[in-house]
Amino acid sequence: MNRRGFLQVAGAVSAASMFAPGGRASAAASAPQRSEDAARGMPFPIVDTHVHFWDPANLRYPWVEGSALLNRAYLPEDYTAAVGSIAVERIVFVEAACQKGHAMDEVAWVARLAEQDRRIQGIVAAAPLEQGAEVKATLETLAQNPLVKGIRPGLPGQGEPPPAFIEGVQLLESVNFSCDLCGGHDRLPLMAEVARQCPAVRFMIDHIGVPNIKERQFDPWREHIRRLADLPNVWCKMSGVATAAGRERWTRDDLVLPIEHVLECFGFARTAFGSDWPVMLAATTYERWVETLAWVLRTRTAPELRQIFHGTAIGFYRL
């Protein structure tokens, strides 16, 4: 399943007790949190590394046109309503597969949104890395916008990554851009090969590699994730998990194994929270996803929670 295919399928305690004055974790915060406390949401502002905005009246997004849920404008004010009681401090916008040839227009539009909504502090743009050396001018233009932190390219076909694609990815180092990679679990070996051939580029695997949670078929996804985690230049994004579980029929117990496996492999320092809003709405509300993840992590310490919901994102995307 490619990036667009994935999108189409979708269509613990109080802040006072969590952190002592001066920002240091209190003694109580170091203890595991009770599940009922964790399920209430996060006690500090979070960083969301995977948010899409679009407006069909502004740019065309062909992949949403057949979706009753997604074929409408999704703007920062809609996001604010969706997050409800969850305090979101910063947002990383991720390109939303607009009509081919208009990626620069999308970046310019989101930059204008950021002038009105200071939460938007990063952009992961689209760029044709498959062009190899010819993409250099595009990357240099994007680098002039301080909001642009990385690129999410379309993945090449099956088999070995083409030399031109590798050359395009390697050029990301020259402009200090990271690279988001998105695709189904069958594309994880390809992602690993790209990361191996581009050791100076930092990679973020979107949506935990899209395991088949719905049918509880976790192999060979588990081994592929472990091999990716063995590469020091690869991180993983805790997003799209509910969508991979099969829309609204999932329970929080269904998500324990994949979430725990990712953390076992990548640890908290290389795992970042993301929502995949508004695509996630086919499977969950924003608050339910945050509360579910907090429940799965209910035995973890306050510093670990703050890392996955806040610190990793800031470090990886240079916010």
Secondary structure, DSSP 8 states (H G I E B T S, - for coil): --HHHHHHHH----HHHHB-TTS-B-TGGGS---HHHHTT--SS-EEEEEE--B-TTTS--GGGTT-TTTSS-B-HHHHHHHHTT--EEEEEEE----STT-HHHHHHHHHHHHHH-TTEEEEEE---GGGGGGGHHHHHHHHTSTTEEEE------SSS--HHHHHHHHGGGGGT-EEEE---GGGHHHHHHHHHH-TTS-EEEGGGG--BTTTTB-TTHHHHHHHHHTSTTEEEEE-SHHHHTTGGG--GGGGHHHHHHHHHHHTGGGEEE---BTGGGGT--HHHHHHHHHHHTTTS-HHHHHIIIIIHHHHHHT-
